[in-house]
Structure formats: C-alpha cells, structure tokens
Amino acid sequence: MTHASTARPGNRTWGAIATGATLLLGVLWAFPLLWAVLTALKTEEQAVAQPLQWLPTTPTFTAFRDVLTVGNLPRWFLNSALTSLAITLATVALAALAAYAFSQLQFRGKNILFWVFLAGIMVPFEALLIPLFRLMNDLGTVNTYAGIILPQIVSPVAVYVFKGFFDQVPKEIREAAVVDGANEWRILWNVFVPLSGTVLWAIGIVTFIAAWNNFLWPFIITTSPEMMTIPLGLTQVQDAYGLRFARTMATAVLGGLPVVLAYLIFQRRVTEGFLTVTGVKG
C-alpha cells in the first residue's frame, strides 16, 4: 500500500509533464496554420504593414474570393480531387488483391516473390523518376490524368499491411466459404475485405493524403497549368500574384483544407486501423 501510494504522485507528475509537452508541441504545430489563416483574412495592405499586425483590423474574405475567381485554383482542385480519389481506389484495390494472393493462395515462388516485392520499399521514388517518365512518354500519357495516376497506384507498404491482417483471419472462415461454393474472387470481396474494414479505411485515408500532397511527380509529368494539382499550382501563385501575401496564404489555406477535413472526419478510423494492425502483429 505504501509503495502504491508513493508511486501515484510521481505518475501524476510525469503525466502532467507529458500532457504539457503535448500541448506545447500542438501549439507550435498549429501556430503556422493560424498565422496563414489570419494573414489570408487581411487586406494586402495589412499583410505587409509595419509594425507587424498579428490580427486583421477588419477580417475580410477578399483574398479568398480573388483566388477563387482569378487564376486556375478551381481547376487545380478538380485535378487534385480526381487524381487523389483514383489513386486511392486503385491502390486499395490492387493492394488487397496482391495481399490476398500472397496470404491465402499457394503457388511456386510465392515467398521469394513477396520479398522481392517488399524490396520496393527500399527503393526511393526519386530513383524511378527517369524510367517512369520515359515509360509514360512512350505510352503517350505525359500531361494527362493517366500519367499522374498510374505511377502512384503501386504501394508495397499497403500490400504488407493488408497481408499482415489477412494472415490472421482464421482458416475456418475461408474453408467455410469454399465449402459453400465461393470462388477466390468472391471470398476476397465478400469475406476478407469486409473483415478488414478498419485497415482499409486507414490505408485509404493515408493514401489519399499522400496523393493530394504529392508535388514531385505532378511536377515532372505535367507541362501545362491546366493539368497542375494543388501543391504544384501553389508554386505558381507567387509568380502570378507577386508579393501579395494575403492571396498566397488564402491559396495555401484552401489547398490544405480538404486533407485536414478528411483526417479530422476519419481520424478515428485511421487510428482504429493502425491499432488493429499493431494489435495483430503484436
């Protein structure tokens, strides 16, 4: 009893320290976002005023209206939405198919092929830029949606996560489906995919955010402003608007808003998915 009672104050102290550190890191992380929003709500004169004005004198949405009505921001939004959704759906579908084959099917060289496939994790995407661009150029997909999407739909990490979950599904479930006359395609989509709902959501959201924020590949494969995505389009704002900080920040806020909303809405599913995977692996 004495030991337990003396340990509790120390635990509370460490808990308070951890909470305080977390709050401090949260404030430091959120400060640039808050500054971007406040700057976007200023007029251009207030944004460059000296001395520095932390808060807008009279908040205005003029900068947001200007970037939505002047320039290609709506088109960049459309491009990012289409490509990110397509990449997410294709990545999840292909990863589930590959993981099911590696986990549940028996064929010669399966283990060797799986480890060769996983070796792709160690190859940085930058090392593949030239061969991928040459391939897309030969296929005639430069400066097209297909050119943006296709090189981003293969994810060894997603396959590994799906396989780790599929490996833990009791064999009796698959055997019962086989007895009922289900083929492999039906077993995958009617049995394994519904069971892996939390993992599927986690992979889907992380893939969507990564695709939305991807700058390098759209920068390489697109050649016209009409095909740019949000991250690439933001680099053009400075050239288009000059030193108009309010418009620049308004564009950045609008560009990041979808991924922030997506994570806030689905963060519980993402957390549950990764907890499921780590729980299974542990």
C-alpha positions in Angstrom: 0.0 0.0 0.0 2.8 2.4 0.9 4.6 1.7 -2.3 1.5 2.2 -4.4 0.6 5.5 -2.6 4.1 6.9 -3.0 4.2 5.9 -6.7 1.0 7.7 -7.6 2.2 11.3 -7.1 5.2 10.5 -9.4 2.9 9.1 -12.0 0.7 12.2 -11.9 3.8 14.4 -12.2 5.0 12.5 -15.3 1.5 12.5 -16.7 1.3 16.3 -16.2 4.7 16.8 -17.9 3.7 14.6 -20.8 0.4 16.5 -21.2 2.1 19.9 -21.0 4.7 18.8 -23.6 2.0 17.5 -25.9 0.1 20.8 -25.6 3.2 22.8 -26.3 4.0 20.8 -29.4 0.4 21.1 -30.5 0.6 24.9 -30.2 3.9 25.0 -32.1 2.4 22.8 -34.8 -0.8 24.9 -35.1 0.8 28.3 -35.0 1.9 28.4 -38.7 -1.6 27.3 -39.7 -3.2 30.0 -37.5 -0.8 32.6 -39.0 -1.7 31.6 -42.5 -5.5 31.9 -41.8 -5.1 35.3 -40.1 -2.9 36.6 -43.0 -5.5 35.3 -45.5 -8.2 37.3 -43.7 -6.2 40.6 -44.0 -6.1 43.1 -46.8 -2.9 43.2 -48.8 -2.0 46.5 -47.1 -2.4 45.0 -43.6 -0.4 41.9 -44.6 2.7 44.0 -45.3 2.1 46.7 -42.7 4.9 47.8 -40.4 4.9 47.2 -37.5 3.5 43.7 -37.8 -0.2 43.3 -37.2 -1.0 39.9 -35.7 -4.7 40.2 -36.1 -6.6 41.6 -39.0 -8.2 45.0 -38.2 -11.3 44.1 -40.1 -11.4 40.5 -41.3 -12.2 40.1 -45.0 -12.6 37.3 -47.4 -11.4 39.3 -50.3 -8.2 37.2 -50.8 -10.3 34.0 -50.9 -12.7 35.5 -53.4 -9.8 36.7 -55.6 -8.0 33.3 -55.7 -11.3 31.5 -56.5 -12.3 33.9 -59.3 -8.9 34.7 -60.8 -6.5 32.0 -61.9 -6.7 28.2 -62.1 -7.3 27.3 -58.5 -10.7 25.6 -59.1 -9.2 23.6 -61.9 -6.3 22.6 -59.6 -8.8 21.5 -57.0 -10.6 19.4 -59.6 -7.3 17.8 -60.8 -6.2 17.0 -57.2 -9.6 15.6 -56.3 -9.8 13.3 -59.4 -6.3 12.0 -59.3 -6.2 11.5 -55.5 -9.5 9.6 -55.5 -8.4 7.5 -58.4 -5.0 6.7 -56.8 -6.7 5.8 -53.5 -9.3 3.5 -55.0 -6.7 1.8 -57.3 -4.1 1.5 -54.6 -6.5 -0.1 -52.1 -7.9 -2.5 -54.8 -4.6 -3.6 -56.1 -3.0 -3.9 -52.6 -6.0 -6.1 -51.4 -5.7 -8.4 -54.5 -1.9 -8.8 -54.1 -2.1 -9.3 -50.4 -4.8 -11.9 -50.7 -2.7 -13.8 -53.2 0.4 -13.7 -51.0 -1.6 -14.6 -47.9 -4.1 -17.2 -48.9 -3.1 -18.7 -52.3 -0.4 -21.3 -52.8 1.9 -21.0 -55.9 5.5 -21.7 -56.7 8.0 -19.0 -55.6 5.4 -17.1 -53.5 7.7 -16.3 -50.7 10.6 -15.2 -52.9 8.2 -13.0 -55.0 6.8 -11.5 -51.8 10.2 -10.5 -50.5 11.2 -9.1 -53.9 8.0 -7.1 -53.9 8.8 -5.8 -50.4 12.2 -4.7 -51.6 10.4 -2.0 -53.4 10.0 -0.2 -50.1 13.8 0.4 -50.0 13.8 2.0 -53.5 13.2 5.8 -53.2 10.7 7.1 -55.7 13.2 9.7 -56.9 15.3 6.9 -58.3 12.4 5.8 -60.5 11.6 9.3 -61.9 13.6 8.9 -65.2 12.4 5.4 -66.1 8.8 6.2 -65.1 8.8 9.4 -67.2 10.2 7.5 -70.2 7.6 4.9 -69.8 4.8 7.4 -69.5 6.2 9.3 -72.6 6.2 6.0 -74.6 2.6 5.4 -73.6 1.6 8.9 -74.6 0.3 9.8 -71.1 2.5 12.9 -70.4 0.4 15.8 -69.2 -2.7 13.6 -68.7 -4.6 12.2 -65.7 -3.4 8.7 -66.5 0.2 9.9 -66.4 -0.3 11.4 -62.9 -2.2 8.4 -61.6 -0.6 5.2 -62.9 2.9 5.5 -61.3 1.3 6.2 -57.9 -1.0 3.2 -57.5 1.6 0.5 -56.5 2.2 0.5 -52.8 4.3 -2.3 -51.2 3.5 -0.9 -47.8 -0.2 -1.2 -48.4 0.3 -4.8 -49.6 2.3 -5.6 -46.5 -0.3 -4.2 -44.1 -3.2 -6.0 -45.9 -1.2 -9.3 -45.9 -0.5 -8.9 -42.2 -4.2 -8.7 -41.5 -5.2 -11.4 -43.9 -2.7 -13.8 -42.3 -4.6 -13.6 -39.0 -8.0 -14.4 -40.4 -8.9 -17.9 -39.2 -8.6 -20.5 -41.9 -12.0 -21.9 -40.9 -13.7 -18.8 -42.4 -12.1 -19.3 -45.8 -12.7 -23.1 -45.7 -16.4 -22.5 -44.9 -16.7 -20.1 -47.9 -15.0 -22.7 -50.2 -17.5 -25.4 -49.0 -20.3 -23.0 -49.9 -19.0 -22.9 -53.4 -17.5 -19.4 -53.4 -14.6 -18.8 -55.7 -11.5 -16.8 -54.8 -12.8 -13.6 -56.1 -16.0 -13.9 -54.0 -14.1 -14.9 -50.9 -11.8 -11.9 -51.2 -14.5 -9.2 -51.7 -17.3 -10.8 -49.7 -15.3 -12.1 -46.8 -11.8 -10.7 -46.4 -12.5 -7.1 -47.4 -15.5 -6.6 -45.1 -13.4 -8.1 -42.2 -10.6 -5.6 -42.9 -12.8 -2.5 -42.9 -10.7 -0.6 -40.4 -7.4 -1.4 -42.1 -8.9 -0.5 -45.5 -10.0 2.9 -44.2 -6.6 3.6 -42.7 -4.8 2.7 -45.9 -7.3 4.7 -47.9 -7.0 7.9 -45.9 -3.3 7.8 -45.7 -3.0 7.1 -49.4 -5.4 10.0 -50.3 -3.5 12.5 -48.2 -0.2 11.4 -49.7 -1.6 11.6 -53.2 -3.1 15.1 -52.6 0.2 16.4 -51.1 2.4 14.8 -53.8 4.4 17.6 -55.5 7.3 15.8 -57.2 5.6 13.5 -59.7 3.0 16.0 -60.9 5.8 18.5 -61.3 7.6 16.0 -63.6 4.7 14.7 -65.6 2.6 17.9 -66.2 3.5 20.5 -68.7 0.5 22.9 -68.7 -1.1 24.9 -65.9 -4.5 23.3 -66.7 -3.2 19.9 -65.5 -1.4 21.0 -62.4 -2.5 19.8 -58.9 -2.8 21.9 -55.8 0.7 21.5 -54.5 2.2 22.3 -57.9 -0.2 25.1 -58.5 0.8 26.8 -55.3 4.3 27.3 -56.7 2.7 29.4 -59.5 0.9 31.7 -57.1 4.0 33.7 -56.2 4.7 34.3 -59.9 1.1 35.2 -60.6 0.4 37.5 -57.6 3.9 38.8 -56.8 4.2 39.8 -53.2 0.6 39.6 -52.4 0.8 37.7 -49.1 -2.9 37.6 -48.4 -3.7 35.9 -51.7 -0.8 33.5 -51.3 -1.9 32.4 -47.8 -5.5 32.1 -49.0 -4.5 29.8 -51.7 -2.4 27.7 -49.2 -5.3 27.5 -46.8 -7.8 26.4 -49.4 -5.3 23.9 -50.8 -4.7 22.2 -47.4 -8.3 22.4 -46.3 -9.5 19.1 -47.9 -6.8 16.9 -46.4 -7.3 18.5 -42.9 -11.1 17.9 -43.1 -10.5 14.3 -44.4 -8.3 13.5 -41.5 -10.5 15.2 -38.9 -13.5 13.3 -40.2 -11.9 9.9 -40.5 -9.2 10.1 -37.8 -10.9 7.6 -35.6 -11.0 5.1 -38.4 -7.3 5.7 -39.2 -6.4 5.2 -35.5 -8.5 2.0 -35.3 -7.0 0.7 -38.4 -3.4 1.1 -37.2 -4.3 -0.2 -33.8 -5.8 -3.3 -35.5 -2.6 -3.9 -37.4 -0.3 -3.3 -34.5 -2.5 -5.5 -32.3 -2.5 -8.3 -34.8 1.3 -8.0 -35.3 1.9 -7.9 -31.6 
